[in-house]
Amino acid sequence: MAASNRSIIHLECQTCRTAGIPGVSRYTTTKNKKTTPGRLTLKKYCRFERKHTEHKETK
């Protein structure tokens, strides 16, 4: 069986994290480690702020 280059990552809302809002919006997705070695940043919907915000890959 071949090893996969894809790994599961978690995305976390950056504005909720810095603003101290109780609860943080998180998403789970996959990415290819070879083509995207750096941290992934996507615009996703934050239910706490009720708008689309920047979500960054967590450690």
Biopython code that builds the backbone (N, CA, C, O; Angstrom):
import numpy as np
from Bio.PDB.StructureBuilder import StructureBuilder

atoms = [
    (1, "MET", "N", (0.834, -1.175, 0.000)),
    (1, "MET", "CA", (0.000, 0.000, 0.000)),
    (1, "MET", "C", (0.886, 1.248, 0.000)),
    (1, "MET", "O", (1.826, 1.347, 0.788)),
    (2, "ALA", "N", (0.583, 2.188, -0.879)),
    (2, "ALA", "CA", (1.398, 3.395, -1.015)),
    (2, "ALA", "C", (1.082, 4.398, 0.085)),
    (2, "ALA", "O", (-0.052, 4.503, 0.553)),
    (3, "ALA", "N", (2.113, 5.128, 0.482)),
    (3, "ALA", "CA", (1.930, 6.170, 1.497)),
    (3, "ALA", "C", (1.303, 7.398, 0.847)),
    (3, "ALA", "O", (1.645, 7.753, -0.282)),
    (4, "SER", "N", (0.397, 8.038, 1.553)),
    (4, "SER", "CA", (-0.299, 9.199, 1.031)),
    (4, "SER", "C", (0.426, 10.485, 1.424)),
    (4, "SER", "O", (0.981, 10.593, 2.517)),
    (5, "ASN", "N", (0.409, 11.453, 0.514)),
    (5, "ASN", "CA", (1.007, 12.763, 0.789)),
    (5, "ASN", "C", (0.021, 13.698, 1.471)),
    (5, "ASN", "O", (0.406, 14.759, 1.962)),
    (6, "ARG", "N", (-1.261, 13.306, 1.505)),
    (6, "ARG", "CA", (-2.287, 14.152, 2.088)),
    (6, "ARG", "C", (-2.363, 13.948, 3.592)),
    (6, "ARG", "O", (-2.264, 12.824, 4.085)),
    (7, "SER", "N", (-2.539, 15.049, 4.315)),
    (7, "SER", "CA", (-2.664, 14.961, 5.759)),
    (7, "SER", "C", (-3.863, 15.793, 6.217)),
    (7, "SER", "O", (-4.243, 16.766, 5.565)),
    (8, "ILE", "N", (-4.442, 15.403, 7.329)),
    (8, "ILE", "CA", (-5.583, 16.115, 7.901)),
    (8, "ILE", "C", (-5.061, 17.323, 8.665)),
    (8, "ILE", "O", (-4.140, 17.211, 9.474)),
    (9, "ILE", "N", (-5.663, 18.486, 8.396)),
    (9, "ILE", "CA", (-5.267, 19.715, 9.088)),
    (9, "ILE", "C", (-6.502, 20.359, 9.705)),
    (9, "ILE", "O", (-7.631, 20.045, 9.327)),
    (10, "HIS", "N", (-6.280, 21.265, 10.661)),
    (10, "HIS", "CA", (-7.350, 21.996, 11.314)),
    (10, "HIS", "C", (-7.161, 23.480, 11.033)),
    (10, "HIS", "O", (-6.056, 24.010, 11.154)),
    (11, "LEU", "N", (-8.252, 24.144, 10.657)),
    (11, "LEU", "CA", (-8.242, 25.576, 10.396)),
    (11, "LEU", "C", (-8.976, 26.274, 11.529)),
    (11, "LEU", "O", (-10.033, 25.815, 11.964)),
    (12, "GLU", "N", (-8.419, 27.383, 12.011)),
    (12, "GLU", "CA", (-8.995, 28.113, 13.136)),
    (12, "GLU", "C", (-9.156, 29.582, 12.773)),
    (12, "GLU", "O", (-8.280, 30.172, 12.141)),
    (13, "CYS", "N", (-10.285, 30.173, 13.178)),
    (13, "CYS", "CA", (-10.583, 31.582, 12.895)),
    (13, "CYS", "C", (-9.572, 32.472, 13.615)),
    (13, "CYS", "O", (-9.357, 32.327, 14.818)),
    (14, "GLN", "N", (-8.961, 33.378, 12.888)),
    (14, "GLN", "CA", (-7.941, 34.255, 13.460)),
    (14, "GLN", "C", (-8.542, 35.441, 14.198)),
    (14, "GLN", "O", (-7.963, 35.898, 15.184)),
    (15, "THR", "N", (-9.682, 35.955, 13.754)),
    (15, "THR", "CA", (-10.267, 37.108, 14.433)),
    (15, "THR", "C", (-10.886, 36.714, 15.766)),
    (15, "THR", "O", (-10.808, 37.486, 16.722)),
    (16, "CYS", "N", (-11.495, 35.543, 15.859)),
    (16, "CYS", "CA", (-12.051, 35.069, 17.139)),
    (16, "CYS", "C", (-10.929, 34.811, 18.138)),
    (16, "CYS", "O", (-11.059, 35.097, 19.328)),
    (17, "ARG", "N", (-9.854, 34.282, 17.644)),
    (17, "ARG", "CA", (-8.726, 33.940, 18.517)),
    (17, "ARG", "C", (-8.102, 35.187, 19.132)),
    (17, "ARG", "O", (-7.779, 35.192, 20.320)),
    (18, "THR", "N", (-7.928, 36.236, 18.349)),
    (18, "THR", "CA", (-7.282, 37.448, 18.849)),
    (18, "THR", "C", (-8.249, 38.337, 19.627)),
    (18, "THR", "O", (-7.821, 39.086, 20.505)),
    (19, "ALA", "N", (-9.559, 38.267, 19.318)),
    (19, "ALA", "CA", (-10.541, 39.131, 19.977)),
    (19, "ALA", "C", (-10.977, 38.590, 21.326)),
    (19, "ALA", "O", (-11.583, 39.320, 22.110)),
    (20, "GLY", "N", (-10.686, 37.337, 21.614)),
    (20, "GLY", "CA", (-11.067, 36.754, 22.889)),
    (20, "GLY", "C", (-12.538, 36.375, 22.965)),
    (20, "GLY", "O", (-13.108, 36.304, 24.054)),
    (21, "ILE", "N", (-13.148, 36.135, 21.825)),
    (21, "ILE", "CA", (-14.552, 35.727, 21.782)),
    (21, "ILE", "C", (-14.661, 34.312, 22.349)),
    (21, "ILE", "O", (-13.866, 33.446, 21.982)),
    (22, "PRO", "N", (-15.632, 34.057, 23.237)),
    (22, "PRO", "CA", (-15.777, 32.699, 23.783)),
    (22, "PRO", "C", (-16.191, 31.732, 22.679)),
    (22, "PRO", "O", (-17.256, 31.883, 22.080)),
    (23, "GLY", "N", (-15.359, 30.756, 22.416)),
    (23, "GLY", "CA", (-15.587, 29.823, 21.318)),
    (23, "GLY", "C", (-14.824, 30.262, 20.098)),
    (23, "GLY", "O", (-14.758, 31.453, 19.793)),
    (24, "VAL", "N", (-14.251, 29.318, 19.403)),
    (24, "VAL", "CA", (-13.475, 29.614, 18.212)),
    (24, "VAL", "C", (-13.976, 28.727, 17.086)),
    (24, "VAL", "O", (-14.169, 27.526, 17.275)),
    (25, "SER", "N", (-14.189, 29.315, 15.917)),
    (25, "SER", "CA", (-14.641, 28.572, 14.748)),
    (25, "SER", "C", (-13.496, 27.716, 14.221)),
    (25, "SER", "O", (-12.405, 28.226, 13.969)),
    (26, "ARG", "N", (-13.741, 26.411, 14.052)),
    (26, "ARG", "CA", (-12.717, 25.491, 13.547)),
    (26, "ARG", "C", (-13.272, 24.640, 12.423)),
    (26, "ARG", "O", (-14.434, 24.237, 12.464)),
    (27, "TYR", "N", (-12.453, 24.363, 11.421)),
    (27, "TYR", "CA", (-12.790, 23.491, 10.310)),
    (27, "TYR", "C", (-11.700, 22.437, 10.167)),
    (27, "TYR", "O", (-10.554, 22.672, 10.550)),
    (28, "THR", "N", (-12.050, 21.279, 9.619)),
    (28, "THR", "CA", (-11.098, 20.214, 9.345)),
    (28, "THR", "C", (-11.087, 19.964, 7.849)),
    (28, "THR", "O", (-12.143, 19.887, 7.221)),
    (29, "THR", "N", (-9.890, 19.837, 7.270)),
    (29, "THR", "CA", (-9.749, 19.566, 5.845)),
    (29, "THR", "C", (-8.445, 18.818, 5.625)),
    (29, "THR", "O", (-7.744, 18.498, 6.585)),
    (30, "THR", "N", (-8.114, 18.537, 4.376)),
    (30, "THR", "CA", (-6.859, 17.863, 4.054)),
    (30, "THR", "C", (-6.049, 18.738, 3.106)),
    (30, "THR", "O", (-6.591, 19.590, 2.403)),
    (31, "LYS", "N", (-4.736, 18.507, 3.103)),
    (31, "LYS", "CA", (-3.876, 19.209, 2.156)),
    (31, "LYS", "C", (-2.731, 18.289, 1.745)),
    (31, "LYS", "O", (-2.387, 17.344, 2.456)),
    (32, "ASN", "N", (-2.157, 18.579, 0.602)),
    (32, "ASN", "CA", (-1.020, 17.831, 0.095)),
    (32, "ASN", "C", (0.253, 18.488, 0.629)),
    (32, "ASN", "O", (0.510, 19.660, 0.352)),
    (33, "LYS", "N", (1.043, 17.742, 1.390)),
    (33, "LYS", "CA", (2.259, 18.295, 2.011)),
    (33, "LYS", "C", (3.323, 18.693, 0.992)),
    (33, "LYS", "O", (4.069, 19.648, 1.208)),
    (34, "LYS", "N", (3.389, 17.963, -0.114)),
    (34, "LYS", "CA", (4.436, 18.251, -1.110)),
    (34, "LYS", "C", (4.164, 19.550, -1.870)),
    (34, "LYS", "O", (5.088, 20.329, -2.104)),
    (35, "THR", "N", (2.919, 19.793, -2.254)),
    (35, "THR", "CA", (2.612, 20.991, -3.040)),
    (35, "THR", "C", (2.377, 22.216, -2.175)),
    (35, "THR", "O", (2.528, 23.341, -2.651)),
    (36, "THR", "N", (2.007, 22.022, -0.894)),
    (36, "THR", "CA", (1.744, 23.135, 0.015)),
    (36, "THR", "C", (2.497, 22.910, 1.317)),
    (36, "THR", "O", (1.893, 22.499, 2.308)),
    (37, "PRO", "N", (3.805, 23.169, 1.342)),
    (37, "PRO", "CA", (4.577, 22.911, 2.558)),
    (37, "PRO", "C", (4.308, 23.912, 3.681)),
    (37, "PRO", "O", (4.496, 23.589, 4.854)),
    (38, "GLY", "N", (3.871, 25.122, 3.335)),
    (38, "GLY", "CA", (3.620, 26.157, 4.352)),
    (38, "GLY", "C", (2.239, 26.014, 4.971)),
    (38, "GLY", "O", (1.493, 25.084, 4.664)),
    (39, "ARG", "N", (1.917, 26.958, 5.850)),
    (39, "ARG", "CA", (0.617, 26.958, 6.507)),
    (39, "ARG", "C", (-0.457, 27.449, 5.543)),
    (39, "ARG", "O", (-0.249, 28.410, 4.801)),
    (40, "LEU", "N", (-1.593, 26.788, 5.561)),
    (40, "LEU", "CA", (-2.704, 27.091, 4.674)),
    (40, "LEU", "C", (-3.615, 28.144, 5.306)),
    (40, "LEU", "O", (-3.881, 28.097, 6.507)),
    (41, "THR", "N", (-4.090, 29.091, 4.499)),
    (41, "THR", "CA", (-5.010, 30.123, 4.954)),
    (41, "THR", "C", (-6.181, 30.182, 3.985)),
    (41, "THR", "O", (-5.986, 30.347, 2.781)),
    (42, "LEU", "N", (-7.408, 30.045, 4.511)),
    (42, "LEU", "CA", (-8.605, 30.082, 3.683)),
    (42, "LEU", "C", (-9.642, 31.003, 4.314)),
    (42, "LEU", "O", (-9.646, 31.210, 5.528)),
    (43, "LYS", "N", (-10.529, 31.558, 3.474)),
    (43, "LYS", "CA", (-11.653, 32.345, 3.980)),
    (43, "LYS", "C", (-12.815, 31.380, 4.181)),
    (43, "LYS", "O", (-13.275, 30.745, 3.232)),
    (44, "LYS", "N", (-13.293, 31.273, 5.437)),
    (44, "LYS", "CA", (-14.398, 30.388, 5.786)),
    (44, "LYS", "C", (-15.401, 31.171, 6.629)),
    (44, "LYS", "O", (-15.093, 32.255, 7.123)),
    (45, "TYR", "N", (-16.603, 30.614, 6.791)),
    (45, "TYR", "CA", (-17.650, 31.266, 7.566)),
    (45, "TYR", "C", (-17.440, 31.025, 9.056)),
    (45, "TYR", "O", (-17.257, 29.884, 9.481)),
    (46, "CYS", "N", (-17.464, 32.088, 9.847)),
    (46, "CYS", "CA", (-17.345, 32.005, 11.301)),
    (46, "CYS", "C", (-18.735, 32.220, 11.889)),
    (46, "CYS", "O", (-19.317, 33.291, 11.721)),
    (47, "ARG", "N", (-19.271, 31.215, 12.577)),
    (47, "ARG", "CA", (-20.629, 31.327, 13.114)),
    (47, "ARG", "C", (-20.707, 32.255, 14.316)),
    (47, "ARG", "O", (-21.791, 32.735, 14.645)),
    (48, "PHE", "N", (-19.593, 32.518, 14.977)),
    (48, "PHE", "CA", (-19.589, 33.412, 16.124)),
    (48, "PHE", "C", (-19.640, 34.875, 15.693)),
    (48, "PHE", "O", (-20.273, 35.699, 16.354)),
    (49, "GLU", "N", (-18.976, 35.196, 14.591)),
    (49, "GLU", "CA", (-18.991, 36.564, 14.069)),
    (49, "GLU", "C", (-20.041, 36.769, 12.987)),
    (49, "GLU", "O", (-20.332, 37.902, 12.604)),
    (50, "ARG", "N", (-20.601, 35.683, 12.502)),
    (50, "ARG", "CA", (-21.630, 35.677, 11.453)),
    (50, "ARG", "C", (-21.162, 36.340, 10.159)),
    (50, "ARG", "O", (-21.902, 37.100, 9.534)),
    (51, "LYS", "N", (-19.925, 36.041, 9.768)),
    (51, "LYS", "CA", (-19.391, 36.531, 8.494)),
    (51, "LYS", "C", (-18.198, 35.668, 8.092)),
    (51, "LYS", "O", (-17.712, 34.857, 8.880)),
    (52, "HIS", "N", (-17.737, 35.851, 6.867)),
    (52, "HIS", "CA", (-16.579, 35.117, 6.383)),
    (52, "HIS", "C", (-15.309, 35.786, 6.905)),
    (52, "HIS", "O", (-15.127, 36.995, 6.766)),
    (53, "THR", "N", (-14.439, 34.983, 7.506)),
    (53, "THR", "CA", (-13.188, 35.485, 8.054)),
    (53, "THR", "C", (-12.047, 34.582, 7.618)),
    (53, "THR", "O", (-12.271, 33.520, 7.037)),
    (54, "GLU", "N", (-10.835, 35.006, 7.899)),
    (54, "GLU", "CA", (-9.643, 34.251, 7.549)),
    (54, "GLU", "C", (-9.410, 33.152, 8.582)),
    (54, "GLU", "O", (-9.353, 33.419, 9.782)),
    (55, "HIS", "N", (-9.278, 31.924, 8.110)),
    (55, "HIS", "CA", (-8.989, 30.775, 8.972)),
    (55, "HIS", "C", (-7.604, 30.261, 8.607)),
    (55, "HIS", "O", (-7.316, 30.017, 7.435)),
    (56, "LYS", "N", (-6.753, 30.098, 9.603)),
    (56, "LYS", "CA", (-5.369, 29.689, 9.378)),
    (56, "LYS", "C", (-5.142, 28.292, 9.978)),
    (56, "LYS", "O", (-5.760, 27.912, 10.973)),
    (57, "GLU", "N", (-4.253, 27.559, 9.349)),
    (57, "GLU", "CA", (-3.910, 26.213, 9.807)),
    (57, "GLU", "C", (-3.246, 26.285, 11.189)),
    (57, "GLU", "O", (-2.351, 27.097, 11.424)),
    (58, "THR", "N", (-3.707, 25.415, 12.093)),
    (58, "THR", "CA", (-3.122, 25.363, 13.428)),
    (58, "THR", "C", (-2.076, 24.277, 13.487)),
    (58, "THR", "O", (-1.957, 23.458, 12.575)),
    (59, "LYS", "N", (-1.322, 24.276, 14.561)),
    (59, "LYS", "CA", (-0.234, 23.319, 14.729)),
    (59, "LYS", "C", (-0.722, 21.922, 14.972)),
    (59, "LYS", "O", (0.084, 21.006, 15.133)),
]
sb = StructureBuilder()
sb.init_structure("model")
sb.init_model(0)
sb.init_chain("A")
sb.init_seg("    ")
for serial, (resi, resn, name, xyz) in enumerate(atoms, 1):
    if name == "N":
        sb.init_residue(resn, " ", resi, " ")
    sb.init_atom(name, np.array(xyz, "f"), 0.0, 1.0, " ", f" {name:<3s}", serial, name[0])
structure = sb.get_structure()
